[in-house]
């Protein structure tokens, strides 16, 4: 769009500056989030430094703030969620883009994306009253020999890491699957035809397509991971809110977003508030990095031949 | 032998793919089922028109929270729609420029920021300076979340408008601003409205950014400088309470939320398919 400078008419300049100002405002807003979070967490940043992320005791009354259990809970729950949701999301993407009869595609896309449109609080409510009792039954039914494995140790509370991971997995599926679907769509048809011509079975041809689209697929999974990291309400309601580091799926734990949601409005002294905002700052930075990597992967997919792939999922039902 | 193994494997994997669709649809069906059955038993006119009753007294409703939600989402929309549309116009009109690339990147970034972090930010800029939780602060938080959604929709839909329309306007001597605002934007308007509708639907289900911005209020309030009750925060408060009656109210609230989201999604879907049909016909 570079034009010679003398060609710019004044009214055009007004239009350009006028709309450009709003664009700049948007960019400034994003920068302001980082600056503001940093500014509001200085107290805690200076007081604790790296110690903040290396200690486990969170006791606002005693002025002790160690955030390691929260970062553990966030990463553990999100990784579990991704482990559960990735095969399902990929299966959905493959089914919709490669296998489903064409009349079934649009309704299936709509239904899976409806999962992304349901408010987090509704997931939470359903989680507390339906999923948690179900998970508790599962935990009670765990055979004794399995209970000696650290992954399944502890009392069967229902509320805890397993419930959180399950609900996160459900919530993340539409994001990963819609990007994976777009990525698969971007694989040139010639790839598949070539595979079939060599006598490949359907699955072998699709495996070729998956391999061709591998960077985009990784991007799709990372995008879901970014979503899981920041998810708040549903997790807060089912994870148990107990700051401890444990491998056990049955143990109640805590996440970064959950501690902010629970304590922020009641944080009276400044250090407590700043400590919570520091958790927010780190959550912001982590999701920024994860989303950045994910977008780069998905974009690099789009730069190869074939239709462009959108870096943000096009959720018709959700947004 | 090898070939039949390959064929069987192929069928098995295809079957698993179909199965994974079912696996994802089961929780969707379960959630909708529970929200519908649990919600319908406690949804009545009192829920919509009455104020909350104290614990122990049966009945009561969420009138204040419903009005509060409308207020907060409305404030957010007033902030977000101009910023979203105009920055979207810039990104579409000056598509190749650095600033357009930057604003697109910023919008995608903002879209990925966890809603709770947006809440913390809104607390910093709209609650702390006034030392007061307020409906305004809640609106700011929701507005920030809406901006990237509206901006991206606007940009994409403007790009779908055939270039010949704008060129025609320019050839008749219209300035660029005039061509965009009187020809291109109106052509894309139905789509943009759909996008805004979806953004509103999504935003009206947000809870996390309101917990410490709009906070909560057990009374009826329309004062923008005061804390205000919202449907989502109220559902949260009721859901984690120990009272059965409040749980029933929470389900009713969830039903209202899901109904809003579903209605908007279906409307938007109808509008999109109609537009696509028109485009193909043209």
Interface residues (C-beta under 8 A of the other chain):
Chain A: X1 X2 X9 X11 X12 X14 X15 X16 X18 X19 X20 X22 X23 X24 X25 X26 X27 X29 X30 X32 X33 X36 X37 X39 X40 X87 X88 X89 X90 X91 X92 X94 X95 X96 X99 X108 X110 X111 X112 X114 X115 X117 X118 X119 X120 X121 X122 X123 X124 X125 X126 X128 X129 X130 X170 X173 X177 X201 X202 X203 X204 X206 X226 X227 X229 X230 X231 X232 X233 X237 X257 X260 X261 X264 X265 X276 X277 X280 X283 X284 X287 X288 X291 X292 X295 X311 X312 X316 X317 X318 X319
Chain B: X6 X7 X9 X10 X13 X14 X16 X17 X18 X19 X20 X21 X23 X24 X25 X27 X28 X30 X31 X34 X35 X38 X82 X83 X86 X87 X89 X90 X91 X93 X94 X95 X96 X97 X99 X100 X102 X103 X106 X107 X108 X109 X110 X111 X112 X113 X114 X115 X116 X117 X118 X119 X120 X121 X123 X124 X125 X128 X133 X144 X147 X148 X149 X151 X152 X175 X176 X177 X180 X198 X199 X201 X202 X205 X206 X207 X208 X211 X212 X215 X232 X235 X236 X239 X240 X247 X250 X251 X254 X257 X258 X261 X262 X265 X268 X269 X272
